[in-house]
Amino acid sequence: MQNLFKIILIIVVSFFSQNTFAEDSSVEDLNSISVYVSGTVVDINTDENNFKNYITELKDGSVIDVNTYGIEVPIGSKIHLEYFLEQDYYNFININRNFPIALIFVIFIASILILAKRKGLRSLGSLGLSMFLLFFVLTPMLLSGFDPIWTTVIFGLFVLFLSIFVTHGFNRQSLVSFLGSFSSLILAIVLLALVTKITHLTGFINDEIQFLSSEVGDSINLVRLVSASIIIGILGVLDDITITQVAVVRELSTSGISRKNIFIKALRVGRDHISSLVNTLVFAYVGATLPMIMYISLLEIPFFVLISQEFIFIEIMRSLIGAIALTLAVPITTWMATYIFLDSIKKDAHSIESACAHHSH
């Protein structure tokens, strides 16, 4: 474990040292091939061929002509440019959309804090730490050649720990939720491994994968990388259903009914929760692939042939295995909470009741 943390630390430090740069820096690095700058479109010129040149003012006050390659940019818009030092040439990258991102992000944080208050703050903290692990630990490790499946499993452990214990507190109920979530995740990984073994996948499911493959060569197993992406997608919803199941068992534990009846009643609640979450999960994936669905609907290819196309097959597996993991999480977590940790959960329930009674005084 100590070696793992050393590896993570080395990768994080190297990532920052190689990828950190200051936008619009006034100090030119002679070893740089290009730098990124931003500017504001102040006017538009049209030449005799009806091509538009966008007159852009940079932050240092200089004015340049920019070709946006047919992309319409209104006057007053901020744009990102890449400046090639040796050629003294500015290349259009995209429109600067940082402000709307910042605005919606602030609204997102404000809504969470206003509605969920202290627990919302803890939830945002765990989300921030999870994103840090994703971008600055998991991604560099995968790019360095670490096995995608096992690295993502370890990442999943940390994410589940943060999302459950940091958000809901370090107690027995969180422990049961963590164990139930991780058990369901492991079963989903086993199922995913069986599917990928018998279906002879290549991993080339979209343009991004192909671009990545051209950059890293054979250092990354693309099939296992696609499997890792499915695992990450499952992580986001497991803690929701397991926390709910443990809470139901906790409330039923104070009613004096038998363990068997607690399990049956909690499972009944879980069935209702499953039906809504499965819809949420499947439609989240469908929504992300709507343009692809529209495109394939225009193709005159038999359905049984179409679903065997690798990029479609992966999306189907992503939805189905995620739904299976959710479904398994309910009985697994409910069984653990009822037959293994019920006495501990009862203690938590009595502690909560005592705290509420003390607060009312």
Residue frames as qw, qx, qy, qz and C-alpha x, y, z in Angstrom:
[[0.000, 0.885, 0.465, 0.000, 0.00, 0.00, 0.00],
 [0.310, -0.769, 0.116, 0.546, 2.88, 2.38, 0.77],
 [0.385, -0.101, 0.609, 0.686, 4.33, 1.70, -2.69],
 [0.197, 0.658, 0.662, 0.300, 0.95, 2.50, -4.26],
 [0.128, -0.939, -0.229, 0.224, 0.83, 5.87, -2.52],
 [0.402, -0.535, 0.369, 0.645, 4.41, 6.60, -3.62],
 [0.351, 0.235, 0.695, 0.582, 3.49, 5.82, -7.23],
 [0.055, 0.837, 0.534, 0.107, 0.41, 8.05, -7.01],
 [0.278, -0.854, -0.014, 0.439, 2.46, 10.88, -5.50],
 [0.417, -0.280, 0.522, 0.690, 5.13, 10.64, -8.20],
 [0.264, 0.463, 0.698, 0.478, 2.53, 10.68, -10.98],
 [0.059, -0.910, -0.400, 0.087, 0.68, 13.66, -9.51],
 [0.333, -0.737, 0.178, 0.561, 3.90, 15.67, -9.13],
 [0.377, -0.089, 0.636, 0.668, 5.07, 14.80, -12.65],
 [0.208, 0.673, 0.662, 0.256, 1.65, 15.64, -14.09],
 [0.107, -0.943, -0.203, 0.243, 1.70, 19.11, -12.56],
 [0.386, -0.598, 0.359, 0.605, 5.28, 19.77, -13.58],
 [0.342, 0.046, 0.713, 0.611, 4.65, 18.79, -17.21],
 [0.079, 0.583, 0.714, 0.378, 1.15, 20.16, -17.78],
 [0.169, -0.820, -0.365, 0.407, 0.91, 23.37, -15.76],
 [0.390, 0.225, 0.238, 0.861, 1.17, 26.58, -17.77],
 [0.020, 0.570, 0.348, -0.744, 0.05, 30.15, -17.34],
 [0.413, 0.674, 0.554, 0.264, -2.42, 31.41, -19.93],
 [0.208, 0.922, 0.107, 0.307, -1.44, 34.67, -21.65],
 [0.695, -0.531, -0.010, 0.485, 1.91, 34.71, -19.85],
 [0.203, 0.967, -0.125, -0.089, 4.01, 37.79, -20.51],
 [0.322, -0.631, 0.677, 0.199, 7.21, 35.76, -20.18],
 [0.802, 0.434, -0.289, -0.290, 8.02, 33.83, -23.37],
 [0.760, -0.337, 0.547, 0.091, 9.48, 30.35, -23.02],
 [0.246, 0.641, -0.567, -0.454, 12.05, 29.94, -25.78],
 [0.127, -0.154, 0.974, 0.106, 11.66, 26.16, -25.66],
 [0.512, 0.408, 0.611, -0.445, 7.90, 26.30, -26.28],
 [0.263, 0.212, 0.730, 0.594, 6.49, 25.49, -29.68],
 [0.184, -0.548, -0.432, -0.692, 3.22, 27.30, -29.01],
 [0.019, -0.145, -0.623, 0.769, 1.32, 29.11, -26.27],
 [0.058, -0.630, -0.745, -0.211, -2.40, 29.63, -25.72],
 [0.040, -0.101, -0.165, 0.980, -3.83, 33.14, -25.59],
 [0.149, 0.660, 0.733, -0.072, -7.27, 34.71, -25.69],
 [0.093, -0.041, 0.177, 0.979, -8.71, 37.76, -27.37],
 [0.326, 0.568, 0.550, -0.519, -11.93, 39.63, -28.15],
 [0.365, 0.415, 0.621, 0.556, -13.51, 39.91, -31.62],
 [0.033, -0.544, -0.201, 0.814, -13.92, 43.64, -32.32],
 [0.462, 0.565, -0.160, -0.665, -14.85, 43.64, -36.03],
 [0.735, 0.162, 0.648, 0.115, -15.49, 41.38, -39.05],
 [0.192, 0.588, -0.434, -0.656, -14.05, 41.82, -42.56],
 [0.810, 0.310, 0.493, -0.070, -15.34, 39.98, -45.64],
 [0.238, -0.411, 0.575, 0.666, -13.02, 39.49, -48.63],
 [0.437, 0.332, -0.401, -0.733, -13.93, 39.20, -52.32],
 [0.396, 0.021, -0.897, -0.195, -14.56, 35.43, -51.93],
 [0.625, -0.514, -0.176, -0.560, -17.04, 36.13, -49.12],
 [0.724, -0.145, -0.563, 0.371, -14.67, 34.63, -46.54],
 [0.361, -0.894, -0.068, -0.257, -14.83, 36.29, -43.13],
 [0.551, 0.218, -0.486, 0.642, -11.81, 37.46, -41.19],
 [0.501, -0.788, -0.358, -0.028, -12.37, 38.28, -37.55],
 [0.235, 0.654, -0.321, 0.643, -10.48, 41.31, -36.26],
 [0.772, -0.498, -0.383, 0.096, -9.40, 40.29, -32.77],
 [0.025, -0.809, 0.358, -0.466, -7.84, 42.36, -30.00],
 [0.730, -0.046, -0.607, 0.310, -5.47, 40.45, -27.73],
 [0.553, -0.752, -0.308, 0.183, -4.97, 41.17, -24.05],
 [0.552, -0.315, 0.062, 0.769, -1.72, 42.97, -24.73],
 [0.179, 0.737, 0.094, -0.645, -3.59, 45.45, -26.97],
 [0.054, -0.297, 0.706, 0.641, -2.37, 44.13, -30.33],
 [0.701, 0.397, 0.224, -0.549, -4.91, 43.54, -33.11],
 [0.182, -0.244, 0.875, 0.375, -4.77, 40.54, -35.48],
 [0.680, 0.165, -0.317, -0.640, -6.86, 38.89, -38.21],
 [0.392, -0.160, 0.882, -0.207, -8.24, 35.45, -37.31],
 [0.538, 0.080, -0.629, -0.556, -9.69, 32.80, -39.61],
 [0.561, -0.178, 0.608, -0.533, -12.32, 30.76, -37.73],
 [0.014, -0.089, 0.951, 0.296, -12.70, 28.17, -40.52],
 [0.322, -0.324, -0.671, -0.584, -16.36, 28.88, -41.14],
 [0.338, -0.503, -0.714, 0.350, -17.45, 29.13, -37.50],
 [0.053, -0.765, -0.238, -0.596, -19.67, 32.19, -36.97],
 [0.485, -0.311, -0.475, 0.665, -18.42, 34.35, -34.10],
 [0.031, -0.919, -0.352, -0.176, -20.40, 37.47, -33.08],
 [0.264, 0.605, -0.255, 0.707, -18.59, 40.75, -32.44],
 [0.441, -0.635, 0.300, -0.559, -17.70, 41.04, -28.77],
 [0.976, -0.180, -0.100, -0.066, -17.11, 37.33, -28.31],
 [0.292, -0.725, 0.623, 0.027, -13.98, 36.11, -26.57],
 [0.923, 0.307, -0.213, -0.087, -12.02, 33.42, -28.37],
 [0.709, -0.517, 0.428, 0.218, -9.12, 31.10, -27.61],
 [0.613, 0.733, -0.290, -0.047, -6.09, 31.08, -29.92],
 [0.870, -0.280, 0.200, 0.352, -2.91, 29.06, -30.20],
 [0.203, 0.933, -0.267, -0.128, 0.14, 31.18, -31.03],
 [0.934, 0.095, 0.067, 0.338, 2.98, 29.40, -32.85],
 [0.356, -0.813, 0.147, 0.436, 6.17, 31.20, -31.89],
 [0.490, -0.217, 0.565, 0.627, 8.43, 30.23, -34.78],
 [0.268, 0.458, 0.664, 0.527, 5.83, 30.91, -37.48],
 [0.052, 0.177, 0.201, -0.962, 4.40, 33.98, -35.72],
 [0.368, -0.198, -0.644, -0.641, 0.94, 32.61, -36.48],
 [0.398, -0.032, 0.572, -0.716, -2.32, 32.62, -34.51],
 [0.285, -0.122, -0.879, -0.362, -4.62, 29.60, -34.95],
 [0.576, -0.296, 0.043, -0.761, -8.28, 29.71, -33.89],
 [0.065, 0.065, -0.967, 0.237, -9.15, 27.06, -31.28],
 [0.188, -0.563, -0.798, -0.106, -12.67, 27.79, -30.02],
 [0.225, -0.719, -0.114, -0.647, -14.98, 30.35, -28.50],
 [0.141, 0.192, -0.699, 0.674, -14.21, 31.16, -24.87],
 [0.585, -0.467, -0.481, -0.457, -17.10, 29.65, -22.90],
 [0.397, 0.028, -0.697, 0.596, -15.55, 29.96, -19.46],
 [0.235, -0.158, 0.270, -0.920, -18.07, 32.50, -18.13],
 [0.751, -0.173, -0.231, -0.594, -21.24, 30.40, -18.64],
 [0.729, -0.015, -0.660, 0.182, -19.42, 27.41, -17.14],
 [0.220, 0.093, -0.558, 0.795, -18.47, 29.48, -14.08],
 [0.432, -0.183, 0.054, -0.881, -22.00, 30.90, -13.80],
 [0.824, -0.148, -0.397, -0.376, -23.76, 27.52, -13.92],
 [0.622, 0.053, -0.665, 0.409, -21.13, 26.07, -11.56],
 [0.027, -0.160, 0.444, -0.881, -21.86, 28.80, -9.01],
 [0.657, -0.160, -0.095, -0.730, -25.62, 28.17, -9.31],
 [0.799, -0.021, -0.599, -0.051, -24.98, 24.44, -8.88],
 [0.410, 0.067, -0.653, 0.633, -22.95, 24.97, -5.69],
 [0.251, -0.166, 0.257, -0.918, -25.44, 27.50, -4.32],
 [0.748, -0.156, -0.297, -0.572, -28.42, 25.19, -4.89],
 [0.732, -0.039, -0.655, 0.185, -26.65, 22.28, -3.16],
 [0.261, 0.082, -0.553, 0.787, -25.62, 24.41, -0.17],
 [0.396, -0.184, 0.084, -0.896, -29.04, 26.06, 0.21],
 [0.810, -0.133, -0.309, -0.479, -31.03, 22.83, 0.02],
 [0.880, -0.083, -0.447, 0.137, -28.67, 20.32, 1.64],
 [0.362, -0.891, 0.196, -0.194, -26.74, 22.69, 3.91],
 [0.371, -0.681, 0.632, 0.014, -23.95, 20.95, 5.88],
 [0.777, 0.043, 0.621, 0.092, -24.43, 17.57, 4.23],
 [0.622, 0.767, 0.145, 0.062, -24.40, 19.33, 0.86],
 [0.003, 0.898, -0.440, 0.002, -21.06, 20.92, 1.77],
 [0.578, -0.380, 0.720, 0.059, -19.64, 17.50, 2.62],
 [0.779, 0.416, 0.468, 0.038, -21.06, 16.11, -0.62],
 [0.428, 0.896, -0.114, 0.034, -19.37, 18.87, -2.64],
 [0.266, -0.753, 0.601, 0.020, -16.13, 18.18, -0.81],
 [0.707, -0.086, 0.697, 0.075, -16.25, 14.48, -1.65],
 [0.686, 0.671, 0.279, 0.034, -17.14, 15.31, -5.27],
 [0.173, 0.931, -0.320, -0.019, -14.19, 17.68, -5.53],
 [0.426, -0.548, 0.718, 0.052, -11.80, 15.10, -4.13],
 [0.772, 0.225, 0.593, 0.032, -13.20, 12.43, -6.47],
 [0.563, 0.825, 0.056, 0.019, -12.70, 14.71, -9.49],
 [0.095, -0.840, 0.532, 0.044, -9.15, 15.38, -8.33],
 [0.626, -0.244, 0.738, 0.062, -8.49, 11.65, -8.17],
 [0.746, 0.518, 0.420, -0.003, -10.03, 11.17, -11.62],
 [0.462, 0.881, -0.058, 0.079, -8.08, 13.89, -13.44],
 [0.056, 0.843, -0.502, 0.186, -4.81, 13.98, -11.52],
 [0.477, -0.402, 0.772, -0.125, -4.35, 10.40, -10.31],
 [0.771, 0.232, 0.586, -0.088, -6.38, 7.88, -12.34],
 [0.628, 0.773, 0.024, -0.085, -5.87, 9.50, -15.76],
 [0.122, 0.800, -0.587, -0.014, -2.06, 9.89, -15.42],
 [0.544, -0.302, 0.779, -0.078, -1.77, 6.34, -14.09],
 [0.789, 0.418, 0.440, -0.093, -3.70, 4.96, -17.07],
 [0.492, 0.850, -0.186, -0.036, -1.58, 6.99, -19.48],
 [0.143, -0.710, 0.688, -0.043, 1.52, 5.61, -17.76],
 [0.515, 0.247, -0.795, -0.205, 0.48, 2.07, -18.63],
 [0.291, -0.103, 0.801, -0.514, -1.17, 0.86, -15.42],
 [0.025, -0.275, -0.934, -0.227, -3.82, -1.81, -15.92],
 [0.279, -0.311, -0.187, -0.889, -7.16, 0.00, -16.51],
 [0.668, -0.429, -0.540, -0.280, -9.33, -2.52, -14.64],
 [0.671, -0.355, -0.486, 0.433, -7.34, -2.87, -11.43],
 [0.234, 0.057, -0.140, 0.960, -6.40, 0.80, -11.33],
 [0.366, -0.367, -0.274, -0.810, -10.06, 1.75, -11.72],
 [0.692, -0.437, -0.575, -0.022, -11.08, -0.72, -9.00],
 [0.504, -0.242, -0.385, 0.734, -8.69, 0.99, -6.59],
 [0.036, -0.166, -0.097, -0.981, -9.97, 4.36, -7.78],
 [0.522, -0.442, -0.515, -0.517, -13.53, 3.11, -7.21],
 [0.615, -0.388, -0.580, 0.368, -12.64, 2.17, -3.62],
 [0.272, -0.141, -0.208, 0.929, -11.45, 5.70, -2.93],
 [0.235, -0.242, -0.312, -0.888, -14.45, 7.29, -4.66],
 [0.598, -0.471, -0.602, -0.242, -16.96, 5.13, -2.77],
 [0.533, -0.328, -0.490, 0.606, -15.13, 5.91, 0.47],
 [0.103, -0.027, -0.047, 0.993, -15.31, 9.64, -0.19],
 [0.361, -0.286, -0.424, -0.780, -18.90, 9.70, -1.44],
 [0.655, -0.456, -0.585, -0.142, -20.21, 7.58, 1.44],
 [0.614, -0.400, -0.440, 0.519, -18.08, 8.30, 4.52],
 [0.224, -0.012, -0.056, 0.973, -17.31, 11.96, 3.87],
 [0.303, -0.334, -0.356, -0.819, -20.90, 12.79, 2.91],
 [0.698, -0.456, -0.392, -0.388, -22.81, 10.62, 5.39],
 [0.445, -0.716, 0.413, -0.344, -20.30, 10.40, 8.25],
 [0.347, 0.344, -0.862, 0.132, -18.05, 7.72, 9.70],
 [0.622, -0.179, 0.486, -0.587, -20.62, 5.34, 11.19],
 [0.466, -0.025, 0.884, 0.010, -21.83, 1.76, 10.90],
 [0.608, 0.628, 0.407, -0.264, -24.50, 2.62, 8.36],
 [0.325, 0.822, -0.368, -0.288, -21.89, 4.13, 6.05],
 [0.240, -0.428, 0.864, 0.109, -19.76, 1.01, 6.48],
 [0.586, 0.280, 0.752, -0.109, -22.64, -1.26, 5.39],
 [0.523, 0.798, 0.114, -0.277, -23.38, 1.00, 2.42],
 [0.081, 0.753, -0.604, -0.249, -19.71, 0.94, 1.42],
 [0.364, -0.202, 0.907, 0.057, -19.48, -2.84, 1.64],
 [0.597, 0.489, 0.606, -0.194, -22.73, -3.31, -0.28],
 [0.417, 0.847, -0.112, -0.311, -21.71, -0.87, -3.00],
 [0.005, 0.651, -0.728, -0.214, -18.28, -2.39, -3.46],
 [0.507, 0.009, 0.861, -0.034, -19.63, -5.96, -3.48],
 [0.607, 0.657, 0.392, -0.216, -22.07, -5.02, -6.24],
 [0.261, 0.850, -0.360, -0.281, -19.30, -3.30, -8.16],
 [0.255, -0.428, 0.855, 0.144, -17.09, -6.41, -7.98],
 [0.585, 0.297, 0.750, -0.082, -19.92, -8.59, -9.29],
 [0.499, 0.820, 0.102, -0.260, -20.47, -6.13, -12.15],
 [0.041, 0.747, -0.613, -0.255, -16.75, -6.28, -12.98],
 [0.448, -0.121, 0.883, 0.068, -16.87, -10.09, -13.09],
 [0.589, 0.585, 0.538, -0.147, -19.86, -9.94, -15.44],
 [0.312, 0.889, -0.182, -0.282, -18.10, -7.32, -17.57],
 [0.195, -0.559, 0.773, 0.227, -14.98, -9.50, -17.78],
 [0.552, 0.169, 0.816, 0.018, -17.05, -12.46, -18.99],
 [0.521, 0.773, 0.292, -0.215, -18.78, -10.35, -21.64],
 [0.184, 0.858, -0.398, -0.266, -15.55, -8.90, -23.00],
 [0.383, -0.380, 0.827, 0.157, -13.90, -12.33, -23.04],
 [0.524, 0.274, 0.804, 0.064, -16.55, -14.01, -25.19],
 [0.427, 0.822, 0.318, -0.201, -17.36, -11.11, -27.56],
 [0.694, 0.121, 0.297, 0.644, -13.89, -10.49, -29.06],
 [0.066, 0.975, 0.177, -0.114, -13.95, -6.70, -28.69],
 [0.657, 0.386, -0.027, 0.647, -11.26, -4.42, -30.11],
 [0.355, -0.572, -0.302, 0.675, -11.97, -1.28, -28.06],
 [0.129, -0.019, 0.323, 0.937, -12.24, 0.99, -31.12],
 [0.071, 0.622, 0.770, -0.123, -15.69, 2.36, -30.36],
 [0.133, 0.953, 0.247, -0.118, -15.31, 6.07, -31.19],
 [0.499, 0.763, -0.136, 0.387, -12.98, 8.71, -32.60],
 [0.320, -0.837, 0.355, -0.264, -11.57, 9.60, -29.18],
 [0.877, -0.286, 0.381, 0.062, -10.40, 6.03, -28.59],
 [0.814, 0.447, 0.147, 0.341, -8.72, 5.98, -32.01],
 [0.174, 0.881, -0.212, 0.384, -6.97, 9.31, -31.39],
 [0.589, -0.683, 0.400, -0.164, -5.82, 8.04, -27.99],
 [0.941, -0.009, 0.298, 0.162, -4.54, 4.82, -29.53],
 [0.643, 0.660, -0.014, 0.387, -2.53, 6.75, -32.11],
 [0.081, -0.870, 0.314, -0.371, -0.90, 8.77, -29.33],
 [0.565, -0.573, 0.548, -0.230, -0.10, 6.00, -26.84],
 [0.390, 0.384, -0.814, -0.197, 0.32, 3.02, -29.16],
 [0.729, -0.158, -0.653, -0.136, 0.05, -0.39, -27.52],
 [0.163, 0.229, -0.662, 0.695, 0.78, 0.83, -23.98],
 [0.464, 0.023, 0.448, -0.764, -2.95, 0.80, -23.10],
 [0.089, 0.222, 0.959, 0.152, -5.31, -2.15, -23.51],
 [0.266, -0.113, -0.204, -0.936, -8.28, -0.44, -25.17],
 [0.571, -0.348, -0.675, -0.312, -10.79, -3.16, -24.31],
 [0.511, -0.390, -0.596, 0.482, -9.90, -2.95, -20.61],
 [0.092, -0.055, -0.099, 0.989, -10.00, 0.85, -20.88],
 [0.427, -0.278, -0.432, -0.744, -13.56, 0.73, -22.21],
 [0.622, -0.398, -0.672, 0.051, -14.43, -1.64, -19.37],
 [0.367, -0.212, -0.420, 0.803, -12.92, 0.84, -16.92],
 [0.157, -0.128, -0.123, -0.972, -15.14, 3.60, -18.29],
 [0.585, -0.384, -0.574, -0.425, -18.20, 1.43, -17.65],
 [0.577, -0.328, -0.606, 0.439, -17.04, 0.82, -14.07],
 [0.153, -0.061, -0.204, 0.965, -16.69, 4.56, -13.47],
 [0.367, -0.264, -0.362, -0.815, -20.21, 5.11, -14.81],
 [0.633, -0.402, -0.655, -0.090, -21.59, 2.60, -12.30],
 [0.418, -0.100, -0.530, 0.731, -19.89, 4.28, -9.34],
 [0.078, -0.220, 0.017, -0.972, -22.08, 7.37, -9.49],
 [0.617, -0.311, -0.236, -0.684, -25.34, 5.70, -8.53],
 [0.646, -0.103, -0.744, 0.136, -24.39, 2.80, -6.26],
 [0.199, -0.018, -0.596, 0.778, -24.00, 4.82, -3.06],
 [0.416, -0.153, -0.051, -0.895, -27.46, 6.35, -3.53],
 [0.777, -0.177, -0.437, -0.417, -29.33, 3.07, -3.45],
 [0.647, -0.059, -0.674, 0.351, -27.20, 1.44, -0.73],
 [0.035, 0.111, -0.426, 0.897, -27.46, 4.41, 1.65],
 [0.577, -0.176, -0.129, -0.787, -31.24, 4.36, 1.20],
 [0.786, -0.127, -0.587, -0.142, -31.47, 0.63, 1.91],
 [0.461, -0.019, -0.647, 0.608, -29.45, 0.92, 5.11],
 [0.190, -0.138, 0.230, -0.945, -31.60, 3.87, 6.22],
 [0.710, -0.191, -0.343, -0.584, -34.75, 1.81, 5.67],
 [0.728, -0.111, -0.649, 0.191, -33.33, -1.06, 7.73],
 [0.217, 0.099, -0.497, 0.834, -32.35, 1.42, 10.45],
 [0.433, -0.183, 0.055, -0.881, -35.88, 2.79, 10.70],
 [0.809, -0.147, -0.435, -0.367, -37.45, -0.67, 10.69],
 [0.552, 0.103, -0.719, 0.409, -35.01, -1.90, 13.35],
 [0.087, -0.131, 0.492, -0.856, -36.73, 0.26, 15.97],
 [0.636, -0.141, -0.206, -0.730, -40.16, -1.26, 15.32],
 [0.540, -0.291, 0.702, -0.363, -39.45, -4.55, 17.09],
 [0.903, 0.298, -0.023, -0.309, -40.18, -6.81, 14.11],
 [0.875, -0.200, 0.373, 0.234, -38.08, -9.86, 13.24],
 [0.247, -0.499, 0.543, 0.629, -34.99, -9.79, 11.03],
 [0.334, 0.259, 0.823, 0.379, -36.86, -11.69, 8.33],
 [0.158, 0.834, 0.526, -0.042, -39.68, -9.13, 8.24],
 [0.151, -0.814, 0.158, 0.539, -37.17, -6.27, 8.25],
 [0.314, -0.226, 0.707, 0.592, -35.45, -7.82, 5.24],
 [0.273, 0.506, 0.779, 0.251, -38.75, -8.37, 3.38],
 [0.053, 0.912, 0.348, -0.212, -40.05, -4.84, 4.04],
 [0.212, -0.721, 0.321, 0.576, -36.72, -3.16, 3.20],
 [0.350, -0.015, 0.771, 0.531, -36.46, -5.21, 0.01],
 [0.248, 0.716, 0.650, 0.060, -39.96, -4.06, -0.95],
 [0.020, -0.923, -0.020, 0.383, -38.84, -0.43, -0.66],
 [0.348, -0.471, 0.589, 0.556, -35.71, -1.29, -2.62],
 [0.446, 0.367, 0.748, 0.325, -37.74, -2.64, -5.53],
 [0.189, 0.919, 0.340, -0.065, -39.45, 0.73, -5.97],
 [0.216, -0.834, 0.293, 0.415, -36.10, 2.49, -5.77],
 [0.514, -0.132, 0.705, 0.472, -34.58, 0.15, -8.34],
 [0.439, 0.628, 0.611, 0.198, -37.29, 0.83, -10.92],
 [0.098, 0.984, 0.091, -0.117, -36.72, 4.59, -10.77],
 [0.337, -0.727, 0.467, 0.373, -32.92, 4.40, -10.70],
 [0.599, 0.088, 0.694, 0.391, -32.73, 1.96, -13.61],
 [0.372, 0.824, 0.402, 0.144, -34.74, 4.39, -15.71],
 [0.134, -0.956, 0.153, 0.210, -32.44, 7.20, -14.59],
 [0.516, -0.460, 0.602, 0.400, -29.29, 5.24, -15.47],
 [0.574, 0.317, 0.668, 0.352, -30.46, 3.96, -18.84],
 [0.289, 0.891, 0.327, 0.128, -31.84, 7.30, -20.01],
 [0.275, -0.858, 0.267, 0.341, -28.68, 9.08, -18.86],
 [0.494, -0.224, 0.686, 0.485, -26.72, 6.87, -21.26],
 [0.435, 0.582, 0.638, 0.254, -29.36, 7.15, -23.99],
 [0.063, 0.973, 0.148, -0.163, -29.37, 10.94, -23.70],
 [0.334, -0.695, 0.450, 0.450, -25.60, 11.06, -24.09],
 [0.345, -0.091, 0.796, 0.488, -25.83, 8.99, -27.29],
 [0.474, 0.630, 0.446, -0.423, -28.95, 10.61, -28.83],
 [0.343, 0.700, -0.372, -0.504, -27.17, 11.82, -32.01],
 [0.032, -0.284, 0.937, 0.200, -25.84, 8.29, -32.54],
 [0.388, 0.335, 0.820, -0.256, -29.35, 6.85, -32.08],
 [0.457, 0.718, 0.120, -0.511, -30.71, 9.31, -34.66],
 [0.193, 0.607, -0.648, -0.418, -27.95, 8.38, -37.08],
 [0.127, -0.113, 0.982, 0.083, -28.36, 4.62, -36.82],
 [0.481, 0.457, 0.617, -0.423, -32.13, 4.96, -37.22],
 [0.468, 0.703, -0.174, -0.507, -31.44, 6.21, -40.76],
 [0.020, 0.443, -0.858, -0.260, -29.34, 3.18, -41.67],
 [0.859, 0.110, -0.169, -0.471, -31.00, 0.37, -43.56],
 [0.278, 0.349, -0.876, 0.181, -29.32, -2.37, -41.53],
 [0.701, -0.373, -0.571, -0.209, -31.19, -5.26, -39.85],
 [0.491, -0.769, 0.174, -0.371, -31.55, -4.79, -36.09],
 [0.935, -0.315, 0.123, 0.106, -29.75, -8.04, -35.20],
 [0.731, 0.353, -0.018, 0.583, -26.76, -6.91, -37.28],
 [0.033, 0.815, -0.056, 0.576, -26.83, -3.37, -35.94],
 [0.633, -0.730, 0.134, -0.220, -26.63, -4.30, -32.26],
 [0.925, -0.141, 0.084, 0.344, -23.49, -6.33, -32.92],
 [0.403, 0.737, -0.124, 0.529, -21.65, -3.21, -34.09],
 [0.600, -0.106, -0.525, 0.594, -19.04, -2.68, -31.39],
 [0.037, 0.180, -0.208, 0.961, -19.83, 0.94, -30.59],
 [0.610, -0.332, -0.216, -0.686, -23.54, 0.11, -30.19],
 [0.794, -0.188, -0.573, 0.072, -22.85, -3.12, -28.32],
 [0.406, 0.053, -0.500, 0.763, -20.72, -1.26, -25.75],
 [0.269, -0.249, 0.104, -0.925, -23.47, 1.28, -25.06],
 [0.771, -0.279, -0.390, -0.419, -25.97, -1.53, -24.57],
 [0.736, -0.114, -0.563, 0.358, -23.60, -3.29, -22.17],
 [0.154, 0.230, -0.346, 0.896, -22.94, -0.03, -20.35],
 [0.521, -0.302, -0.023, -0.798, -26.65, 0.38, -19.61],
 [0.854, -0.196, -0.413, -0.249, -27.43, -3.26, -18.86],
 [0.669, -0.006, -0.563, 0.484, -24.46, -3.98, -16.59],
 [0.015, -0.260, 0.315, -0.913, -25.04, -0.71, -14.74],
 [0.668, -0.292, -0.127, -0.673, -28.67, -1.70, -14.20],
 [0.848, -0.118, -0.515, 0.045, -27.63, -5.17, -13.02],
 [0.414, 0.149, -0.530, 0.725, -25.17, -3.66, -10.52],
 [0.325, -0.287, 0.172, -0.885, -27.95, -1.46, -9.13],
 [0.811, -0.215, -0.312, -0.446, -30.34, -4.39, -8.89],
 [0.774, -0.026, -0.561, 0.292, -27.78, -6.55, -7.08],
 [0.165, 0.333, -0.431, 0.822, -26.89, -3.74, -4.68],
 [0.567, -0.409, -0.001, -0.715, -30.36, -3.80, -3.11],
 [0.921, -0.280, -0.232, -0.141, -30.51, -7.43, -1.85],
 [0.703, 0.182, -0.427, 0.538, -26.78, -7.51, -1.03],
 [0.049, 0.387, -0.331, 0.859, -26.87, -4.34, 1.08],
 [0.666, -0.401, -0.037, -0.628, -30.22, -5.18, 2.67],
 [0.918, -0.135, -0.370, 0.053, -28.98, -8.66, 3.61],
 [0.522, 0.228, -0.442, 0.693, -25.78, -7.25, 5.13],
 [0.190, -0.414, 0.214, -0.864, -27.67, -4.59, 7.07],
 [0.770, -0.330, -0.103, -0.537, -30.30, -7.06, 8.34],
 [0.971, -0.155, -0.184, -0.005, -28.35, -10.23, 9.11],
 [0.733, 0.145, -0.292, 0.597, -24.79, -9.03, 9.84],
 [0.257, 0.182, -0.236, 0.919, -24.86, -5.43, 11.05],
 [0.339, -0.666, -0.502, -0.436, -28.39, -5.05, 12.46],
 [0.595, -0.627, -0.366, 0.344, -27.30, -4.70, 16.10],
 [0.428, -0.182, 0.044, 0.884, -24.79, -2.02, 15.16],
 [0.027, -0.402, -0.430, -0.808, -27.36, -0.20, 13.05],
 [0.455, -0.709, -0.530, -0.095, -29.80, -0.28, 15.98],
 [0.527, -0.488, -0.209, 0.664, -27.18, 1.47, 18.09],
 [0.202, 0.076, 0.268, 0.939, -26.88, 4.17, 15.42],
 [0.246, -0.576, -0.568, -0.533, -30.67, 4.50, 15.32],
 [0.527, -0.696, -0.437, 0.216, -30.85, 4.94, 19.12],
 [0.456, -0.276, -0.018, 0.846, -28.03, 7.48, 18.96],
 [0.033, 0.308, 0.407, 0.859, -29.93, 9.50, 16.35],
 [0.404, -0.676, -0.554, -0.270, -33.14, 9.35, 18.44],
 [0.563, -0.573, -0.315, 0.505, -31.24, 10.47, 21.54],
 [0.331, -0.066, 0.146, 0.930, -29.62, 13.33, 19.65],
 [0.141, -0.480, -0.490, -0.713, -33.01, 14.46, 18.29],
 [0.510, -0.692, -0.511, 0.001, -34.59, 14.26, 21.76],
 [0.526, -0.433, -0.162, 0.713, -31.73, 16.22, 23.28],
 [0.196, 0.151, 0.300, 0.921, -31.98, 18.81, 20.51],
 [0.257, -0.629, -0.553, -0.482, -35.73, 19.28, 21.11],
 [0.516, -0.667, -0.399, 0.360, -35.06, 20.17, 24.75]]
